[in-house]
């Protein structure tokens, strides 16, 4: 069984999934964390599947989405010193050897790596070479918290798997189709070009996966659909997708711009920073920390977790209610803007942790928009069920969907495509 190992590396941790290329099932997944601490930790999960609709399921296309299979998971916790990412990959390999599945029986044909920022150089999945690594490092000034960590993971994975190709899949790549009018900031053109200042957009693998999954679920050609996709998690973004191509997105040069997020402010008047510098004495690093780590839901309500904010609001906490109201207002703002950008709308999609599990946020985002053709079914929206589902009424001109995202599977698919 050929597989792809998908790696998402951070500065002190990395996540991994082993995905069967043919069935697109996850065979194993895990997290290696606290790299560099006195005691590191790893969690390894091995998956087996029990078909629920007969042996014929293995021959159906739907089986690739696990529609007819029940996953059975076994989990192990490992604690030991993990001084660096190379040691972390040894821990991962030991976990596969001891707990399975066997990497000999399920040998990876490639390793796919999530890389956050590809600048304007990388617009498709790219086989990693020494030159590619140099370019990823050069672009790190645009994503100093992410790209260096992604590069660490690539280097460690190459040492662990030296005989297979490694492929970089970039969060920004899906948005390379955005027109200049949408990605250009209205500042001095020479200064912007010199310092690579423009909108790049993020969550591209998720927006691509979800928009394609929505078209497949509706059995409609992707090229004919105008979609607005809300990726709502601790980080959040919205994307206008026209015929399968990104034409606008809310995140900008960095993941700070756009929607209200767990700890990030999203859109804000830049002059606020000048004001806080002059009046409150905040320096550049303090302003960076304020907008990225102390704003959003956390800044408004005291917690960055949407579940806690919703619970507090239901108990009449005014600050929490305001945080929800500001969040929903921003969602509606972008929905209307992107409807205009697209010149029409066929599908609205909600995905990621909040998008998939917060019916009140979904309802607030589309409330009162029946005049725009968006008619929500309250009962469908309130249901807690797995998988893709329609939450609009049957007669709604615009279909509203909840589509679980799977960025790891999208990285695996793009990795295979790059090899081809």
C-alpha positions as CSV (number, residue, x, y, z in Angstrom):
1,X,0.0,0.0,0.0
2,X,1.7,3.2,-1.1
3,X,1.4,6.1,1.4
4,X,2.3,9.7,1.8
5,X,3.6,11.0,5.1
6,X,2.3,14.5,5.8
7,X,4.3,16.8,8.2
8,X,3.3,20.1,9.7
9,X,6.2,21.4,11.7
10,X,6.3,24.2,14.3
11,X,9.3,25.6,16.2
12,X,8.9,23.2,19.2
13,X,6.5,20.5,17.8
14,X,5.3,18.8,14.7
15,X,2.2,16.9,13.6
16,X,2.2,14.0,11.2
17,X,-0.3,11.8,9.3
18,X,0.3,8.7,7.3
19,X,-2.3,8.6,4.5
20,X,-3.0,5.7,2.1
21,X,-2.8,7.1,-1.4
22,X,-5.5,4.8,-2.9
23,X,-8.2,4.9,-0.2
24,X,-7.2,8.4,1.1
25,X,-7.6,7.0,4.6
26,X,-5.5,8.1,7.5
27,X,-3.5,5.1,8.8
28,X,-1.7,6.8,11.6
29,X,-1.3,10.3,13.0
30,X,0.6,11.9,15.9
31,X,2.0,14.9,17.6
32,X,5.6,15.3,18.8
33,X,5.8,18.3,21.2
34,X,7.9,20.1,23.8
35,X,11.0,19.7,21.5
36,X,14.0,21.2,23.3
37,X,12.4,20.9,26.8
38,X,13.9,18.7,29.5
39,X,11.1,16.1,28.8
40,X,9.4,15.9,25.5
41,X,6.2,14.2,24.7
42,X,4.7,12.4,21.7
43,X,1.3,10.9,21.0
44,X,0.9,8.3,18.3
45,X,-2.4,7.0,17.0
46,X,-2.9,4.0,14.7
47,X,-6.1,3.6,12.7
48,X,-7.9,0.6,11.4
49,X,-11.2,0.6,9.5
50,X,-14.2,-1.6,9.7
51,X,-16.4,-1.5,6.6
52,X,-20.0,-1.1,7.5
53,X,-21.9,-1.7,4.2
54,X,-20.3,-5.0,2.9
55,X,-17.0,-6.0,1.2
56,X,-18.1,-4.1,-1.9
57,X,-17.2,-0.8,-0.2
58,X,-13.6,-1.3,-1.0
59,X,-14.4,-1.0,-4.7
60,X,-16.5,2.1,-4.5
61,X,-15.2,5.7,-5.0
62,X,-17.1,6.8,-1.9
63,X,-15.0,4.5,0.2
64,X,-12.1,6.9,-0.2
65,X,-13.9,9.4,2.0
66,X,-14.6,6.7,4.7
67,X,-18.3,7.1,4.2
68,X,-18.7,3.3,4.5
69,X,-16.1,2.6,7.1
70,X,-15.9,3.0,10.9
71,X,-12.4,4.1,12.1
72,X,-11.0,2.3,15.1
73,X,-8.2,4.1,16.9
74,X,-5.5,3.0,19.3
75,X,-3.4,5.6,21.0
76,X,0.0,5.7,22.8
77,X,1.7,8.4,24.9
78,X,5.5,8.6,24.9
79,X,7.6,10.8,27.1
80,X,11.4,11.2,26.7
81,X,14.0,13.9,26.0
82,X,13.6,15.3,22.5
83,X,16.4,17.8,22.0
84,X,15.7,18.7,18.4
85,X,13.5,17.9,15.4
86,X,15.8,15.2,14.2
87,X,15.4,13.4,17.6
88,X,11.6,14.0,17.2
89,X,11.5,12.1,14.0
90,X,13.4,9.2,15.6
91,X,10.7,9.1,18.3
92,X,8.1,9.0,15.5
93,X,9.9,6.2,13.7
94,X,10.1,4.2,16.9
95,X,6.4,4.7,17.5
96,X,5.6,3.3,14.0
97,X,8.0,0.4,14.6
98,X,6.6,-0.5,18.0
99,X,2.9,0.3,17.5
100,X,2.3,0.2,13.8
101,X,1.4,0.5,11.1
102,X,4.6,-0.9,9.6
103,X,6.4,1.5,7.4
104,X,7.7,-1.4,5.4
105,X,4.2,-2.6,4.5
106,X,3.0,1.0,4.1
107,X,6.1,2.6,2.7
108,X,5.8,6.3,2.0
109,X,6.4,7.2,-1.6
110,X,7.0,10.8,-0.5
111,X,6.8,13.2,2.4
112,X,4.5,16.2,2.0
113,X,5.3,19.3,4.1
114,X,3.1,22.3,5.0
115,X,4.9,25.5,4.4
116,X,3.1,28.6,5.5
117,X,4.5,31.3,3.2
118,X,5.5,30.8,-0.4
119,X,5.6,34.5,-1.3
120,X,5.0,35.0,-5.0
121,X,7.7,32.5,-6.0
122,X,5.8,29.3,-5.2
123,X,2.3,28.9,-6.8
124,X,2.1,25.1,-6.8
125,X,3.4,22.1,-4.8
126,X,7.1,21.9,-5.3
127,X,9.6,19.1,-4.9
128,X,12.2,20.2,-2.3
129,X,15.7,20.8,-3.5
130,X,18.6,22.8,-2.0
131,X,17.5,25.8,-4.0
132,X,13.9,25.5,-2.8
133,X,15.1,25.4,0.8
134,X,17.2,28.6,0.2
135,X,14.1,30.3,-1.2
136,X,11.9,29.2,1.7
137,X,14.5,30.6,4.1
138,X,14.7,33.9,2.1
139,X,10.9,34.3,2.3
140,X,11.1,33.7,6.1
141,X,11.2,37.4,6.7
142,X,7.5,37.4,5.7
143,X,6.6,34.6,8.1
144,X,9.3,34.6,10.8
145,X,7.3,32.5,13.2
146,X,6.4,29.8,10.7
147,X,8.8,29.3,7.7
148,X,12.0,28.7,9.8
149,X,10.1,26.0,11.8
150,X,8.7,24.5,8.6
151,X,12.3,24.4,7.2
152,X,13.5,22.6,10.4
153,X,10.9,20.0,9.8
154,X,11.9,19.5,6.2
155,X,15.6,19.1,7.1
156,X,14.8,16.6,9.9
157,X,12.4,14.6,7.7
158,X,15.0,14.4,4.9
159,X,17.4,12.8,7.4
160,X,14.7,10.3,8.5
161,X,13.5,9.6,4.9
162,X,16.5,10.2,2.7
163,X,15.4,7.9,-0.2
164,X,12.0,9.5,-1.1
165,X,11.1,12.9,-2.5
166,X,10.0,15.6,-0.2
167,X,7.3,18.1,-1.4
168,X,6.5,21.6,0.0
169,X,2.9,22.6,-0.2
170,X,2.4,26.3,0.5
171,X,-0.6,27.9,2.3
172,X,-0.3,30.9,0.0
173,X,-0.2,29.0,-3.3
174,X,-4.0,28.8,-3.8
175,X,-4.3,32.5,-3.7
176,X,-1.8,33.2,-6.5
177,X,-4.8,33.6,-8.8
178,X,-6.0,36.7,-7.0
179,X,-5.9,39.7,-9.5
180,X,-3.5,42.6,-8.9
181,X,-6.4,44.9,-8.0
182,X,-7.2,42.6,-5.0
183,X,-3.6,41.9,-3.8
184,X,-2.1,45.4,-4.2
185,X,-2.0,47.8,-1.2
186,X,-2.3,51.5,-2.1
187,X,1.1,52.6,-0.8
188,X,4.3,53.8,-2.5
189,X,4.7,51.2,-5.3
190,X,8.5,51.2,-5.3
191,X,8.7,50.7,-1.5
192,X,6.1,47.9,-1.7
193,X,7.9,46.1,-4.5
194,X,11.3,46.4,-2.7
195,X,10.0,44.9,0.5
196,X,7.5,42.5,-1.0
197,X,4.4,44.2,0.5
198,X,1.2,42.8,-0.9
199,X,-1.7,40.5,0.0
200,X,-0.7,36.8,-0.1
201,X,-3.5,35.1,1.8
202,X,-3.4,31.9,3.9
203,X,-5.4,28.8,4.7
204,X,-5.0,28.0,0.9
205,X,-5.0,24.2,1.3
206,X,-8.2,24.3,3.3
207,X,-10.0,26.7,1.0
208,X,-9.0,24.6,-2.0
209,X,-10.0,21.3,-0.4
210,X,-13.3,22.6,0.9
211,X,-14.4,24.3,-2.3
212,X,-13.7,21.2,-4.3
213,X,-15.4,19.0,-1.7
214,X,-18.5,21.2,-1.8
215,X,-18.7,21.0,-5.6
216,X,-18.3,17.2,-5.5
217,X,-21.0,16.9,-2.8
218,X,-23.5,19.0,-4.8
219,X,-22.5,17.1,-8.0
220,X,-22.0,20.3,-9.8
221,X,-19.0,21.4,-11.9
222,X,-16.5,23.3,-9.8
223,X,-15.8,25.6,-12.8
224,X,-19.4,26.8,-12.7
225,X,-19.7,27.7,-9.0
226,X,-19.3,31.0,-7.2
227,X,-18.4,30.2,-3.6
228,X,-17.6,32.0,-0.4
229,X,-15.7,29.8,2.0
230,X,-15.3,30.7,5.7
231,X,-12.4,28.9,7.4
232,X,-13.2,29.7,11.0
233,X,-10.8,28.4,13.7
234,X,-8.5,30.1,16.2
235,X,-7.1,31.6,13.0
236,X,-9.9,32.6,10.5
237,X,-10.1,33.7,6.9
238,X,-12.7,34.0,4.2
239,X,-12.1,33.4,0.5
240,X,-14.1,34.2,-2.7
241,X,-13.7,31.2,-5.0
242,X,-14.9,31.7,-8.6
243,X,-14.8,28.5,-10.7
244,X,-12.3,26.9,-8.4
245,X,-10.0,29.9,-8.4
246,X,-9.3,32.2,-5.5
247,X,-10.1,35.7,-6.5
248,X,-10.0,37.5,-3.1
249,X,-9.2,36.6,0.5
250,X,-9.3,38.3,3.9
251,X,-5.8,37.6,5.2
252,X,-3.1,39.8,3.8
253,X,0.7,40.0,3.8
254,X,0.5,38.2,7.1
255,X,-2.3,36.1,8.8
256,X,-3.2,39.2,10.9
257,X,-5.5,41.0,8.5
258,X,-9.2,40.2,8.0
259,X,-11.7,38.5,10.4
260,X,-11.8,38.6,14.2
261,X,-9.7,35.6,15.4
262,X,-8.9,33.9,18.7
263,X,-6.1,36.3,19.7
264,X,-5.6,38.4,16.5
265,X,-7.4,41.6,15.8
266,X,-8.1,41.3,12.1
267,X,-8.8,44.5,10.3
268,X,-7.9,47.7,12.2
269,X,-7.2,51.3,11.2
270,X,-3.3,51.5,11.0
271,X,-3.4,54.9,12.6
272,X,-4.5,53.2,15.9
273,X,-0.9,51.9,16.1
274,X,0.5,55.4,15.8
275,X,-1.9,56.6,18.4
276,X,-1.0,53.9,20.9
277,X,2.7,54.5,20.3
278,X,2.4,58.2,21.0
279,X,-0.2,58.1,23.8
280,X,0.4,54.7,25.5
281,X,4.2,54.5,24.8
282,X,3.9,51.1,23.1
283,X,6.9,50.0,21.1
284,X,7.0,48.0,17.9
285,X,7.3,44.6,19.7
286,X,4.5,45.5,22.1
287,X,2.2,46.5,19.3
288,X,3.0,43.3,17.5
289,X,2.2,41.3,20.6
290,X,-1.0,43.3,21.2
291,X,-2.4,42.7,17.7
292,X,-1.3,39.1,17.3
293,X,-1.6,37.7,20.8
294,X,-3.8,39.9,23.0
295,X,-6.6,40.9,20.7
296,X,-9.5,39.2,18.9
297,X,-11.8,37.3,21.2
298,X,-9.2,37.3,23.9
299,X,-8.9,41.0,23.9
300,X,-12.6,41.6,23.9
301,X,-13.8,39.0,26.3
302,X,-10.8,37.6,28.3
303,X,-10.7,34.3,26.5
304,X,-9.7,33.3,23.0
305,X,-11.8,30.1,22.9
306,X,-15.1,30.5,21.0
307,X,-16.7,27.8,23.2
308,X,-15.9,29.7,26.4
309,X,-17.0,33.0,24.8
310,X,-20.3,31.4,23.7
311,X,-20.9,29.9,27.2
312,X,-20.2,33.3,28.8
313,X,-22.5,35.1,26.5
314,X,-25.3,32.7,27.2
315,X,-24.9,33.6,30.9
316,X,-25.4,37.3,30.1
317,X,-21.8,38.3,30.0
318,X,-21.8,41.6,28.2
319,X,-18.2,41.5,27.1
320,X,-18.6,38.0,25.7
321,X,-21.8,39.0,23.8
322,X,-20.0,42.0,22.3
323,X,-17.2,39.7,21.2
324,X,-19.7,37.5,19.4
325,X,-21.4,40.6,17.9
326,X,-18.1,42.0,16.5
327,X,-17.2,38.6,15.1
328,X,-20.5,38.1,13.3
329,X,-20.5,41.7,12.0
330,X,-17.1,41.1,10.4
331,X,-18.3,37.9,8.8
332,X,-21.3,39.6,7.3
333,X,-19.1,42.5,6.1
334,X,-16.9,40.1,4.1
335,X,-19.8,38.0,2.9
336,X,-21.4,41.1,1.3
337,X,-18.1,42.3,-0.1
338,X,-17.3,39.0,-1.7
339,X,-20.7,38.5,-3.1
340,X,-20.1,41.8,-4.9
341,X,-16.6,40.7,-6.0
342,X,-18.0,37.4,-7.4
343,X,-21.0,39.1,-9.1
344,X,-23.3,36.4,-7.8
345,X,-23.3,33.5,-5.4
346,X,-24.1,29.8,-5.5
347,X,-22.6,28.4,-2.3
348,X,-21.6,29.6,1.2
349,X,-19.4,27.1,3.0
350,X,-18.4,27.0,6.7
351,X,-15.4,24.9,7.8
352,X,-12.7,24.4,10.5
353,X,-13.3,24.2,14.3
354,X,-15.6,27.1,14.8
355,X,-17.2,26.9,11.3
356,X,-18.0,23.2,11.8
357,X,-19.2,23.3,15.4
358,X,-20.7,26.8,16.2
359,X,-24.2,27.0,14.8
360,X,-24.8,30.4,16.4
361,X,-21.9,31.9,14.5
362,X,-23.1,30.4,11.2
363,X,-26.7,31.6,11.9
364,X,-25.4,35.1,12.8
365,X,-23.3,35.3,9.6
366,X,-26.3,34.8,7.3
367,X,-29.2,36.1,9.4
368,X,-31.5,38.4,7.5
369,X,-29.9,37.8,4.2
370,X,-32.9,36.1,2.6
371,X,-33.1,39.1,0.1
372,X,-29.6,38.0,-1.1
373,X,-30.9,34.4,-1.7
374,X,-29.5,32.9,1.6
375,X,-32.2,31.1,3.6
376,X,-31.0,29.1,6.6
377,X,-32.8,26.1,7.9
378,X,-32.6,26.5,11.7
379,X,-33.1,22.8,12.5
380,X,-30.5,21.7,10.1
381,X,-28.1,24.3,11.3
382,X,-28.5,23.2,14.9
383,X,-27.9,19.5,14.2
384,X,-24.7,17.9,15.4
385,X,-23.7,15.4,12.8
386,X,-20.5,14.3,11.1
387,X,-19.6,14.9,7.5
388,X,-20.7,17.3,4.8
389,X,-24.3,18.7,5.2
390,X,-26.6,21.2,3.8
391,X,-27.9,23.8,6.4
392,X,-30.0,25.9,4.1
393,X,-33.6,25.3,3.1
394,X,-34.4,23.2,0.1
395,X,-35.7,26.3,-1.8
396,X,-32.8,28.6,-0.8
397,X,-31.3,30.0,-4.1
398,X,-27.9,29.9,-2.4
399,X,-26.8,26.6,-0.8
400,X,-25.2,26.9,2.6
401,X,-23.0,24.0,3.6
402,X,-20.9,22.8,6.5
403,X,-17.8,21.0,5.0
404,X,-15.2,19.4,7.4
405,X,-11.8,20.5,6.2
406,X,-8.9,18.0,5.8
407,X,-5.7,20.0,5.1
408,X,-3.5,16.9,5.6
409,X,-5.4,15.0,2.9
410,X,-5.1,18.0,0.5
411,X,-1.3,18.1,1.2
412,X,-1.1,14.4,0.4
413,X,-3.1,14.9,-2.9
414,X,-0.9,17.8,-3.9
415,X,2.2,15.8,-3.0
416,X,1.2,13.0,-5.4
417,X,0.3,15.6,-8.1
418,X,3.8,17.1,-7.7
419,X,5.4,13.8,-8.3
420,X,3.3,13.2,-11.4
